[in-house]
Amino acid sequence: MQAIQRFGSWLTKWFTLVVIVWALVNFFLPATSMWAKSYTNIFLSIVLFGMGMTLSIEDFKRIVKMPLMVILGTVAHYLIMPLLAVALCKVFQLDGMVAVGVILVGCCPSGTSSNVMSFLSRGDVALDVSIGLLSTLLAPIMVPLLMSGLASQYVDIPAGDLFRTALEVVLIPVVLGITVHTVFGEKVSKVT
């Protein structure tokens, strides 16, 4: 258990550098991670299930206690990120599937990486978790809506399929994680 805690501490300290190095490795050697392409939805579901396991009823209470900040943060997230993605597509003259990919990343809810960055920068992690929770719960509606509005000029956006996938990959794993946390309580904290 100590080895896992030491590795977790090391990864927390060097998280940004690890992400940058891994991105560079994959940029120059794309085959490094191509095997994972067909498992992307499974990996995302596992990450979001893990995020759900870290959430408790207290997280929902925070949304009720400071609704204005959470709602403003969520609205800002779903405005700033997608519009920034569209701006990047215009500035770098991206088109086709590359533009759609950039816009999709901009439309996705914030998640565990945001929470980690907030923690590392000594930000308001509770607020960040609350915004992430609300943006994740809204993802099945917001992602298809934003993609239809912002990326349909590049390709036909199957909004219905996107909605179903967001439910399967985002909402269901988060709800299952919250359920596991609620049912097993303190036993989950060891796993987390």
MDTraj code that builds the backbone (N, CA, C; nanometers):
import mdtraj as md
import numpy as np

residues = "MET GLN ALA ILE GLN ARG PHE GLY SER TRP LEU THR LYS TRP PHE THR LEU VAL VAL ILE VAL TRP ALA LEU VAL ASN PHE PHE LEU PRO ALA THR SER MET TRP ALA LYS SER TYR THR ASN ILE PHE LEU SER ILE VAL LEU PHE GLY MET GLY MET THR LEU SER ILE GLU ASP PHE LYS ARG ILE VAL LYS MET PRO LEU MET VAL ILE LEU GLY THR VAL ALA HIS TYR LEU ILE MET PRO LEU LEU ALA VAL ALA LEU CYS LYS VAL PHE GLN LEU ASP GLY MET VAL ALA VAL GLY VAL ILE LEU VAL GLY CYS CYS PRO SER GLY THR SER SER ASN VAL MET SER PHE LEU SER ARG GLY ASP VAL ALA LEU ASP VAL SER ILE GLY LEU LEU SER THR LEU LEU ALA PRO ILE MET VAL PRO LEU LEU MET SER GLY LEU ALA SER GLN TYR VAL ASP ILE PRO ALA GLY ASP LEU PHE ARG THR ALA LEU GLU VAL VAL LEU ILE PRO VAL VAL LEU GLY ILE THR VAL HIS THR VAL PHE GLY GLU LYS VAL SER LYS VAL THR".split()
xyz = np.array([
    [0.0811, -0.1193, 0.0000],
    [0.0000, 0.0000, 0.0000],
    [0.0858, 0.1262, 0.0000],
    [0.2003, 0.1219, 0.0717],
    [0.2885, 0.2395, 0.0752],
    [0.3461, 0.2694, -0.0625],
    [0.3740, 0.1644, -0.1401],
    [0.4279, 0.1852, -0.2749],
    [0.3264, 0.2585, -0.3617],
    [0.1995, 0.2230, -0.3481],
    [0.0946, 0.2899, -0.4251],
    [0.0815, 0.4354, -0.3817],
    [0.0892, 0.4602, -0.2517],
    [0.0807, 0.5976, -0.2019],
    [0.2003, 0.6799, -0.2479],
    [0.3203, 0.6205, -0.2459],
    [0.4400, 0.6923, -0.2936],
    [0.4271, 0.7238, -0.4418],
    [0.3802, 0.6252, -0.5204],
    [0.3619, 0.6482, -0.6642],
    [0.2578, 0.7573, -0.6864],
    [0.1470, 0.7544, -0.6100],
    [0.0434, 0.8567, -0.6218],
    [0.0977, 0.9949, -0.5907],
    [0.1793, 1.0051, -0.4874],
    [0.2400, 1.1343, -0.4519],
    [0.3340, 1.1822, -0.5608],
    [0.4146, 1.0905, -0.6139],
    [0.5071, 1.1260, -0.7216],
    [0.4298, 1.1724, -0.8444],
    [0.3241, 1.0969, -0.8808],
    [0.2452, 1.1323, -0.9989],
    [0.1740, 1.2657, -0.9802],
    [0.1260, 1.2931, -0.8600],
    [0.0617, 1.4211, -0.8321],
    [0.1600, 1.5354, -0.8519],
    [0.2825, 1.5163, -0.8031],
    [0.3846, 1.6211, -0.8140],
    [0.4239, 1.6460, -0.9596],
    [0.4363, 1.5399, -1.0389],
    [0.4884, 1.5506, -1.1748],
    [0.3819, 1.5300, -1.2824],
    [0.2534, 1.5429, -1.2452],
    [0.1434, 1.5118, -1.3361],
    [0.1530, 1.5874, -1.4684],
    [0.1720, 1.7168, -1.4630],
    [0.1767, 1.7982, -1.5846],
    [0.2906, 1.7542, -1.6750],
    [0.4062, 1.7312, -1.6182],
    [0.5209, 1.6879, -1.6977],
    [0.4961, 1.5505, -1.7603],
    [0.4368, 1.4595, -1.6848],
    [0.4069, 1.3255, -1.7368],
    [0.3121, 1.3364, -1.8559],
    [0.2095, 1.4199, -1.8447],
    [0.1139, 1.4373, -1.9547],
    [0.1840, 1.4947, -2.0784],
    [0.2685, 1.5942, -2.0591],
    [0.3395, 1.6557, -2.1725],
    [0.4339, 1.5549, -2.2377],
    [0.5096, 1.4812, -2.1579],
    [0.6020, 1.3810, -2.2130],
    [0.5246, 1.2736, -2.2886],
    [0.4142, 1.2265, -2.2302],
    [0.3354, 1.1221, -2.2973],
    [0.2758, 1.1746, -2.4277],
    [0.2329, 1.3002, -2.4301],
    [0.1803, 1.3596, -2.5535],
    [0.2894, 1.3682, -2.6591],
    [0.4105, 1.4069, -2.6197],
    [0.5217, 1.4153, -2.7143],
    [0.5603, 1.2772, -2.7680],
    [0.5653, 1.1792, -2.6805],
    [0.5966, 1.0423, -2.7242],
    [0.4953, 0.9980, -2.8288],
    [0.3671, 1.0234, -2.8022],
    [0.2625, 0.9813, -2.8949],
    [0.2581, 1.0653, -3.0215],
    [0.3055, 1.1889, -3.0132],
    [0.3123, 1.2720, -3.1336],
    [0.4169, 1.2159, -3.2298],
    [0.5320, 1.1795, -3.1749],
    [0.6403, 1.1297, -3.2600],
    [0.6293, 0.9803, -3.2887],
    [0.5676, 0.9058, -3.2000],
    [0.5492, 0.7611, -3.2184],
    [0.4014, 0.7263, -3.1970],
    [0.3151, 0.7626, -3.2919],
    [0.1711, 0.7451, -3.2710],
    [0.1293, 0.5999, -3.2454],
    [0.2052, 0.5058, -3.2946],
    [0.1694, 0.3653, -3.2744],
    [0.1769, 0.3246, -3.1267],
    [0.2443, 0.4062, -3.0458],
    [0.2595, 0.3751, -2.9031],
    [0.1252, 0.3506, -2.8357],
    [0.0269, 0.4308, -2.8688],
    [-0.1027, 0.4199, -2.8014],
    [-0.2174, 0.3815, -2.8943],
    [-0.1879, 0.3490, -3.0184],
    [-0.2951, 0.3163, -3.1121],
    [-0.3756, 0.1940, -3.0684],
    [-0.3144, 0.1041, -2.9961],
    [-0.3857, -0.0143, -2.9483],
    [-0.5041, 0.0239, -2.8602],
    [-0.4950, 0.1392, -2.7937],
    [-0.5985, 0.1808, -2.6991],
    [-0.7177, 0.2477, -2.7673],
    [-0.7036, 0.2800, -2.8947],
    [-0.8079, 0.3546, -2.9657],
    [-0.9445, 0.2873, -2.9569],
    [-0.9501, 0.1569, -2.9754],
    [-1.0795, 0.0880, -2.9731],
    [-1.1338, 0.0688, -2.8318],
    [-1.0546, 0.1012, -2.7313],
    [-1.0982, 0.0874, -2.5916],
    [-1.1248, 0.2218, -2.5251],
    [-1.1254, 0.3295, -2.6016],
    [-1.1384, 0.4638, -2.5460],
    [-1.2626, 0.4774, -2.4583],
    [-1.3779, 0.4332, -2.5074],
    [-1.5005, 0.4473, -2.4283],
    [-1.4920, 0.3696, -2.2981],
    [-1.4303, 0.2521, -2.3016],
    [-1.4155, 0.1723, -2.1793],
    [-1.3252, 0.2446, -2.0798],
    [-1.2119, 0.2974, -2.1287],
    [-1.1194, 0.3691, -2.0404],
    [-1.1862, 0.4931, -1.9800],
    [-1.2593, 0.5685, -2.0635],
    [-1.3292, 0.6868, -2.0127],
    [-1.4337, 0.6482, -1.9086],
    [-1.5041, 0.5389, -1.9338],
    [-1.6043, 0.4927, -1.8371],
    [-1.5396, 0.4564, -1.7042],
    [-1.4232, 0.3927, -1.7095],
    [-1.3518, 0.3552, -1.5867],
    [-1.3087, 0.4809, -1.5103],
    [-1.2558, 0.5794, -1.5828],
    [-1.2135, 0.7045, -1.5186],
    [-1.3330, 0.7743, -1.4552],
    [-1.4445, 0.7803, -1.5276],
    [-1.5618, 0.8483, -1.4746],
    [-1.6276, 0.7694, -1.3618],
    [-1.6188, 0.6368, -1.3650],
    [-1.6655, 0.5565, -1.2525],
    [-1.5800, 0.5900, -1.1297],
    [-1.4479, 0.5997, -1.1501],
    [-1.3582, 0.6384, -1.0404],
    [-1.3907, 0.7766, -0.9875],
    [-1.4216, 0.8691, -1.0779],
    [-1.4602, 1.0034, -1.0342],
    [-1.5882, 0.9956, -0.9520],
    [-1.6841, 0.9153, -0.9974],
    [-1.8089, 0.8976, -0.9234],
    [-1.7850, 0.8405, -0.7848],
    [-1.6858, 0.7510, -0.7732],
    [-1.6547, 0.6922, -0.6423],
    [-1.5978, 0.7937, -0.5448],
    [-1.5446, 0.9042, -0.5963],
    [-1.4913, 1.0079, -0.5073],
    [-1.5991, 1.1059, -0.4635],
    [-1.7162, 1.0978, -0.5252],
    [-1.8235, 1.1922, -0.4940],
    [-1.9139, 1.1376, -0.3845],
    [-1.9672, 1.2300, -0.3074],
    [-2.0585, 1.1906, -0.1998],
    [-2.1786, 1.2846, -0.2005],
    [-2.2679, 1.2595, -0.1114],
    [-2.3859, 1.3454, -0.0975],
    [-2.3428, 1.4884, -0.0647],
    [-2.2297, 1.5027, 0.0066],
    [-2.1784, 1.6359, 0.0405],
    [-2.1501, 1.7189, -0.0850],
    [-2.1048, 1.6530, -0.1919],
    [-2.0769, 1.7252, -0.3161],
    [-2.2040, 1.7867, -0.3730],
    [-2.3144, 1.7136, -0.3629],
    [-2.4416, 1.7666, -0.4106],
    [-2.4906, 1.8785, -0.3197],
    [-2.4642, 1.8670, -0.1914],
    [-2.5038, 1.9716, -0.0967],
    [-2.4293, 2.1012, -0.1269],
    [-2.3025, 2.0904, -0.1709],
    [-2.2251, 2.2105, -0.2043],
    [-2.2906, 2.2855, -0.3190],
    [-2.3469, 2.2113, -0.4146],
    [-2.4137, 2.2764, -0.5273],
    [-2.5319, 2.3581, -0.4761],
    [-2.6043, 2.3025, -0.3804],
    [-2.7198, 2.3717, -0.3232],
    [-2.6750, 2.4910, -0.2381],
    [-2.5615, 2.4763, -0.1673],
    [-2.5130, 2.5830, -0.0790],
    [-2.4609, 2.7029, -0.1569],
    [-2.3954, 2.6787, -0.2705],
    [-2.3424, 2.7908, -0.3492],
    [-2.3832, 2.7749, -0.4956],
    [-2.5145, 2.7790, -0.5210],
    [-2.5624, 2.7509, -0.6567],
    [-2.5148, 2.8526, -0.7605],
    [-2.5067, 2.9781, -0.7230],
    [-2.4688, 3.0805, -0.8198],
    [-2.3282, 3.0551, -0.8741],
    [-2.2329, 3.0279, -0.7850],
    [-2.0944, 3.0046, -0.8279],
    [-2.0840, 2.8793, -0.9152],
    [-2.1548, 2.7742, -0.8767],
    [-2.1502, 2.6491, -0.9528],
    [-2.2157, 2.6677, -1.0892],
    [-2.3295, 2.7344, -1.0910],
    [-2.3992, 2.7565, -1.2183],
    [-2.3169, 2.8476, -1.3085],
    [-2.2623, 2.9557, -1.2524],
    [-2.1766, 3.0456, -1.3329],
    [-2.0546, 2.9717, -1.3873],
    [-1.9920, 2.8905, -1.3031],
    [-1.8762, 2.8138, -1.3478],
    [-1.9113, 2.7147, -1.4581],
    [-2.0259, 2.6505, -1.4460],
    [-2.0684, 2.5539, -1.5463],
    [-2.1046, 2.6243, -1.6770],
    [-2.1762, 2.7353, -1.6681],
    [-2.2104, 2.8125, -1.7885],
    [-2.0829, 2.8627, -1.8550],
    [-1.9904, 2.9153, -1.7752],
    [-1.8633, 2.9625, -1.8304],
    [-1.7888, 2.8484, -1.8978],
    [-1.7906, 2.7319, -1.8346],
    [-1.7233, 2.6158, -1.8935],
    [-1.7821, 2.5823, -2.0301],
    [-1.9150, 2.5775, -2.0382],
    [-1.9795, 2.5399, -2.1643],
    [-1.9846, 2.6536, -2.2655],
    [-1.9413, 2.7736, -2.2278],
    [-1.9270, 2.8835, -2.3234],
    [-1.7820, 2.9014, -2.3666],
    [-1.6939, 2.9153, -2.2675],
    [-1.5541, 2.9478, -2.2962],
    [-1.4830, 2.8359, -2.3709],
    [-1.4924, 2.7139, -2.3207],
    [-1.4175, 2.6026, -2.3822],
    [-1.4600, 2.5752, -2.5268],
    [-1.5896, 2.5616, -2.5561],
    [-1.6275, 2.5375, -2.6955],
    [-1.5921, 2.6535, -2.7885],
    [-1.6130, 2.7770, -2.7408],
    [-1.5812, 2.8916, -2.8261],
    [-1.4302, 2.9052, -2.8477],
    [-1.3523, 2.8724, -2.7454],
    [-1.2072, 2.8714, -2.7607],
    [-1.1654, 2.7648, -2.8628],
    [-1.2306, 2.6490, -2.8595],
    [-1.2010, 2.5426, -2.9562],
    [-1.2318, 2.5892, -3.0982],
    [-1.3455, 2.6547, -3.1166],
    [-1.3814, 2.7067, -3.2493],
    [-1.2792, 2.8108, -3.2935],
    [-1.2386, 2.8988, -3.2018],
    [-1.1389, 3.0013, -3.2339],
    [-1.0059, 2.9360, -3.2757],
    [-0.9653, 2.8301, -3.2042],
    [-0.8419, 2.7601, -3.2420],
    [-0.8533, 2.6993, -3.3817],
    [-0.9690, 2.6473, -3.4152],
    [-0.9905, 2.5914, -3.5487],
    [-0.9769, 2.6991, -3.6553],
    [-1.0283, 2.8181, -3.6256],
    [-1.0182, 2.9296, -3.7210],
    [-0.8733, 2.9787, -3.7326],
    [-0.8091, 3.0009, -3.6185],
    [-0.6721, 3.0527, -3.6182],
    [-0.5757, 2.9581, -3.6903],
    [-0.5880, 2.8270, -3.6624],
    [-0.4972, 2.7297, -3.7221],
    [-0.5524, 2.6682, -3.8503],
    [-0.6636, 2.7235, -3.8990],
    [-0.7267, 2.6799, -4.0231],
    [-0.7478, 2.5282, -4.0268],
    [-0.8007, 2.4755, -3.9187],
    [-0.8297, 2.3330, -3.9102],
    [-0.9625, 2.3056, -3.9795],
    [-0.9735, 2.1882, -4.0383],
    [-1.1012, 2.1502, -4.0968],
    [-1.1215, 1.9996, -4.0833],
    [-1.2381, 1.9553, -4.1239],
    [-1.2681, 1.8121, -4.1226],
    [-1.2649, 1.7520, -3.9840],
    [-1.2170, 1.6299, -3.9780],
    [-1.2191, 1.5536, -3.8534],
    [-1.1293, 1.6146, -3.7453],
    [-1.0217, 1.6814, -3.7848],
    [-0.9340, 1.7448, -3.6856],
    [-1.0098, 1.8569, -3.6148],
    [-1.0802, 1.9385, -3.6910],
    [-1.1595, 2.0465, -3.6317],
    [-1.2681, 1.9892, -3.5411],
    [-1.3344, 1.8843, -3.5876],
    [-1.4395, 1.8215, -3.5067],
    [-1.3808, 1.7687, -3.3761],
    [-1.2622, 1.7081, -3.3818],
    [-1.1977, 1.6574, -3.2610],
    [-1.1645, 1.7675, -3.1627],
    [-1.1125, 1.8791, -3.2130],
    [-1.0789, 1.9919, -3.1262],
    [-1.2059, 2.0489, -3.0621],
    [-1.3108, 2.0638, -3.1423],
    [-1.4369, 2.1165, -3.0885],
    [-1.4966, 2.0188, -2.9870],
    [-1.4872, 1.8887, -3.0152],
    [-1.5396, 1.7887, -2.9213],
    [-1.4692, 1.7982, -2.7860],
    [-1.3381, 1.8119, -2.7885],
    [-1.2638, 1.8264, -2.6621],
    [-1.3093, 1.9522, -2.5886],
    [-1.3332, 2.0599, -2.6632],
    [-1.3803, 2.1837, -2.6016],
    [-1.5204, 2.1734, -2.5436],
    [-1.6019, 2.0825, -2.5980],
    [-1.7408, 2.0671, -2.5510],
    [-1.7548, 1.9669, -2.4371],
    [-1.6520, 1.8884, -2.4119],
    [-1.6612, 1.7850, -2.3088],
    [-1.6625, 1.8470, -2.1690],
    [-1.7250, 1.7770, -2.0744],
    [-1.7287, 1.8305, -1.9374],
    [-1.5913, 1.8269, -1.8732],
    [-1.5741, 1.9141, -1.7756],
    [-1.4492, 1.9072, -1.7003],
    [-1.4541, 1.7819, -1.6162],
    [-1.3408, 1.7337, -1.5751],
    [-1.3401, 1.6076, -1.5021],
    [-1.2263, 1.6000, -1.4034],
    [-1.1751, 1.4812, -1.3888],
    [-1.0741, 1.4571, -1.2861],
    [-0.9469, 1.5371, -1.3103],
    [-0.9096, 1.5577, -1.4348],
    [-0.7884, 1.6369, -1.4619],
    [-0.8053, 1.7790, -1.4100],
    [-0.9228, 1.8340, -1.4281],
    [-0.9514, 1.9673, -1.3758],
    [-0.9384, 1.9690, -1.2238],
    [-0.9915, 1.8637, -1.1603],
    [-0.9825, 1.8552, -1.0143],
    [-0.8376, 1.8472, -0.9686],
    [-0.7572, 1.7689, -1.0403],
    [-0.6150, 1.7552, -1.0062],
    [-0.5447, 1.8896, -1.0225],
    [-0.5710, 1.9580, -1.1334],
    [-0.5071, 2.0878, -1.1570],
    [-0.5496, 2.1900, -1.0518],
    [-0.6755, 2.1875, -1.0143],
    [-0.7239, 2.2773, -0.9090],
    [-0.6533, 2.2487, -0.7769],
    [-0.6378, 2.1203, -0.7458],
    [-0.5689, 2.0807, -0.6227],
    [-0.4230, 2.1253, -0.6260],
    [-0.3547, 2.0985, -0.7390],
    [-0.2128, 2.1328, -0.7500],
    [-0.1891, 2.2837, -0.7422],
    [-0.2848, 2.3622, -0.7932],
    [-0.2683, 2.5077, -0.7919],
    [-0.3278, 2.5717, -0.6670],
    [-0.3685, 2.4857, -0.5715],
    [-0.4262, 2.5299, -0.4448],
    [-0.5526, 2.6146, -0.4653],
    [-0.6326, 2.5741, -0.5655],
    [-0.7579, 2.6428, -0.5932],
    [-0.8701, 2.5902, -0.5053],
    [-0.9893, 2.6320, -0.5344],
    [-1.1073, 2.5881, -0.4604],
    [-1.1521, 2.4539, -0.5179],
    [-1.0977, 2.3457, -0.4652],
    [-1.1240, 2.2118, -0.5169],
    [-1.2713, 2.1759, -0.5012],
    [-1.3317, 2.2152, -0.3907],
    [-1.4734, 2.1845, -0.3690],
    [-1.5594, 2.2487, -0.4782],
    [-1.5306, 2.3743, -0.5123],
    [-1.6041, 2.4410, -0.6188],
    [-1.5773, 2.3726, -0.7518],
    [-1.4524, 2.3367, -0.7767],
    [-1.4161, 2.2700, -0.9010],
    [-1.4876, 2.1355, -0.9146],
    [-1.4922, 2.0596, -0.8059],
    [-1.5619, 1.9309, -0.8078],
    [-1.7104, 1.9532, -0.8358],
    [-1.7685, 2.0555, -0.7753],
    [-1.9110, 2.0844, -0.7957],
    [-1.9393, 2.1244, -0.9405],
    [-1.8547, 2.2081, -0.9979],
    [-1.8710, 2.2470, -1.1387],
    [-1.8513, 2.1252, -1.2282],
    [-1.7498, 2.0450, -1.1969],
    [-1.7264, 1.9233, -1.2748],
    [-1.8428, 1.8275, -1.2674],
    [-1.9010, 1.8147, -1.1491],
    [-2.0161, 1.7263, -1.1314],
    [-2.1344, 1.7756, -1.2140],
    [-2.1650, 1.9046, -1.2044],
    [-2.2784, 1.9579, -1.2794],
    [-2.2532, 1.9514, -1.4302],
    [-2.1322, 1.9853, -1.4734],
    [-2.1034, 1.9796, -1.6177],
    [-2.1073, 1.8355, -1.6687],
    [-2.0686, 1.7396, -1.5853],
    [-2.0750, 1.5986, -1.6244],
    [-2.2195, 1.5517, -1.6347],
    [-2.3015, 1.5906, -1.5376],
    [-2.4422, 1.5513, -1.5409],
    [-2.5155, 1.6133, -1.6601],
    [-2.4713, 1.7309, -1.7031],
    [-2.5332, 1.7973, -1.8188],
    [-2.4755, 1.7506, -1.9527],
    [-2.3654, 1.6772, -1.9500],
    [-2.2953, 1.6378, -2.0734],
    [-2.3832, 1.5669, -2.1758],
    [-2.4688, 1.4729, -2.1371],
    [-2.5500, 1.4068, -2.2405],
    [-2.6394, 1.5027, -2.3195],
    [-2.6714, 1.6170, -2.2611],
    [-2.7519, 1.7163, -2.3329],
    [-2.6623, 1.8191, -2.4015],
    [-2.5631, 1.8700, -2.3270],
    [-2.4819, 1.9809, -2.3775],
    [-2.3870, 1.9407, -2.4904],
    [-2.3234, 1.8251, -2.4790],
    [-2.2262, 1.7863, -2.5826],
    [-2.2937, 1.7701, -2.7192],
    [-2.4033, 1.6936, -2.7310],
    [-2.4682, 1.6850, -2.8629],
    [-2.5195, 1.8205, -2.9130],
    [-2.5739, 1.9007, -2.8201],
    [-2.6259, 2.0318, -2.8578],
    [-2.5137, 2.1221, -2.9118],
    [-2.4047, 2.1314, -2.8372],
    [-2.2923, 2.2157, -2.8795],
    [-2.2270, 2.1630, -3.0071],
    [-2.2100, 2.0315, -3.0146],
    [-2.1475, 1.9740, -3.1348],
    [-2.2338, 1.9998, -3.2582],
    [-2.3653, 1.9865, -3.2434],
    [-2.4544, 2.0132, -3.3572],
    [-2.4427, 2.1589, -3.4015],
    [-2.4325, 2.2488, -3.3065],
    [-2.4239, 2.3901, -3.3395],
    [-2.2880, 2.4358, -3.3887],
    [-2.1809, 2.3763, -3.3358],
    [-2.0467, 2.4274, -3.3658],
    [-1.9668, 2.3435, -3.4659],
    [-1.9976, 2.2161, -3.4768],
    [-1.9147, 2.1295, -3.5625],
    [-1.9886, 2.0756, -3.6840],
    [-2.1173, 2.1044, -3.6958],
    [-2.1936, 2.0479, -3.8074],
    [-2.1501, 2.1041, -3.9425],
    [-2.0763, 2.2136, -3.9418],
    [-2.0246, 2.2676, -4.0680],
    [-1.9126, 2.1801, -4.1261],
    [-1.8519, 2.0968, -4.0421],
    [-1.7422, 2.0115, -4.0874],
    [-1.7894, 1.8709, -4.1245],
    [-1.8764, 1.8139, -4.0432],
    [-1.9305, 1.6803, -4.0694],
    [-2.0736, 1.6750, -4.0161],
    [-2.1479, 1.5738, -4.0596],
    [-2.2821, 1.5530, -4.0074],
    [-2.2690, 1.4981, -3.8652],
    [-2.3302, 1.5653, -3.7699],
    [-2.3207, 1.5248, -3.6289],
    [-2.4421, 1.4393, -3.5929],
    [-2.4176, 1.3116, -3.5580],
    [-2.5291, 1.2254, -3.5162],
    [-2.5652, 1.2531, -3.3697],
    [-2.6443, 1.3567, -3.3464],
    [-2.6741, 1.4027, -3.2101],
    [-2.7362, 1.2926, -3.1242],
    [-2.8233, 1.2110, -3.1817],
    [-2.8859, 1.1032, -3.1053],
    [-2.7844, 1.0015, -3.0569],
    [-2.6931, 0.9616, -3.1461],
    [-2.5875, 0.8667, -3.1080],
    [-2.4939, 0.9289, -3.0045],
    [-2.4653, 1.0565, -3.0208],
    [-2.3783, 1.1268, -2.9270],
    [-2.4436, 1.1332, -2.7889],
    [-2.5733, 1.1579, -2.7853],
    [-2.6475, 1.1598, -2.6596],
    [-2.6402, 1.0223, -2.5916],
    [-2.6655, 0.9161, -2.6677],
    [-2.6626, 0.7802, -2.6122],
    [-2.5235, 0.7455, -2.5614],
    [-2.4214, 0.7798, -2.6376],
    [-2.2842, 0.7511, -2.5964],
    [-2.2489, 0.8289, -2.4696],
    [-2.2916, 0.9551, -2.4613],
    [-2.2639, 1.0346, -2.3415],
    [-2.3324, 0.9740, -2.2186],
    [-2.4527, 0.9219, -2.2382],
    [-2.5194, 0.8540, -2.1267],
    [-2.4397, 0.7318, -2.0834],
    [-2.3983, 0.6505, -2.1817],
    [-2.3284, 0.5253, -2.1522],
    [-2.1896, 0.5483, -2.0932],
    [-2.1166, 0.6446, -2.1490],
    [-1.9764, 0.6633, -2.1113],
    [-1.9601, 0.7599, -1.9940],
    [-2.0509, 0.8551, -1.9799],
    [-2.0353, 0.9588, -1.8777],
    [-2.1325, 0.9391, -1.7615],
    [-2.2597, 0.9510, -1.7886],
    [-2.3573, 0.9576, -1.6809],
    [-2.3719, 0.8265, -1.6036],
    [-2.3863, 0.7154, -1.6741],
    [-2.4060, 0.5867, -1.6061],
    [-2.2861, 0.5507, -1.5175],
    [-2.1609, 0.5609, -1.5676],
    [-2.0481, 0.5301, -1.4785],
    [-2.0383, 0.6223, -1.3569],
    [-2.0684, 0.7513, -1.3743],
    [-2.0635, 0.8439, -1.2608],
    [-2.1693, 0.8055, -1.1574],
    [-2.2904, 0.7779, -1.2027],
    [-2.3981, 0.7396, -1.1110],
    [-2.3635, 0.6084, -1.0408],
    [-2.3072, 0.5120, -1.1142],
    [-2.2659, 0.3854, -1.0521],
    [-2.1569, 0.4092, -0.9469],
    [-2.0608, 0.4971, -0.9785],
    [-1.9550, 0.5294, -0.8823],
    [-2.0097, 0.5937, -0.7559],
    [-2.1034, 0.6873, -0.7738],
    [-2.1657, 0.7522, -0.6579],
    [-2.2410, 0.6480, -0.5747],
    [-2.3095, 0.5567, -0.6440],
    [-2.3842, 0.4517, -0.5743],
    [-2.2901, 0.3626, -0.4933],
    [-2.1789, 0.3223, -0.5539],
    [-2.0810, 0.2389, -0.4831],
    [-2.0286, 0.3132, -0.3604],
    [-1.9967, 0.4420, -0.3772],
    [-1.9470, 0.5219, -0.2644],
    [-2.0522, 0.5301, -0.1540],
    [-2.1761, 0.5515, -0.1930],
    [-2.2839, 0.5635, -0.0948],
    [-2.3061, 0.4326, -0.0201],
    [-2.3032, 0.3216, -0.0918],
    [-2.3311, 0.1913, -0.0306],
    [-2.2149, 0.1437, 0.0565],
    [-2.0913, 0.1601, 0.0061],
    [-1.9764, 0.1032, 0.0765],
    [-1.8998, 0.2037, 0.1613],
    [-1.9327, 0.3312, 0.1515],
    [-1.8770, 0.4344, 0.2394],
    [-1.7262, 0.4336, 0.2541],
    [-1.6798, 0.4157, 0.3766],
    [-1.5375, 0.4242, 0.4101],
    [-1.4518, 0.3187, 0.3397],
    [-1.5094, 0.2038, 0.3075],
    [-1.4329, 0.0992, 0.2376],
    [-1.3852, 0.1490, 0.1021],
    [-1.4629, 0.2379, 0.0406],
    [-1.4278, 0.2939, -0.0901],
    [-1.3066, 0.3863, -0.0803],
    [-1.2905, 0.4553, 0.0329],
    [-1.1808, 0.5510, 0.0453],
    [-1.0449, 0.4832, 0.0308],
    [-1.0329, 0.3577, 0.0720],
    [-0.9076, 0.2858, 0.0544],
    [-0.8779, 0.2641, -0.0934],
    [-0.9820, 0.2293, -0.1701],
    [-0.9659, 0.2091, -0.3135],
    [-0.9343, 0.3409, -0.3815],
    [-1.0051, 0.4465, -0.3394],
    [-0.9849, 0.5777, -0.3993],
    [-0.8440, 0.6274, -0.3751],
])
top = md.Topology()
chain = top.add_chain()
for i, resn in enumerate(residues, 1):
    res = top.add_residue(resn, chain, resSeq=i)
    for name in ("N", "CA", "C"):
        top.add_atom(name, md.element.get_by_symbol(name[0]), res)
traj = md.Trajectory(xyz[None], top)
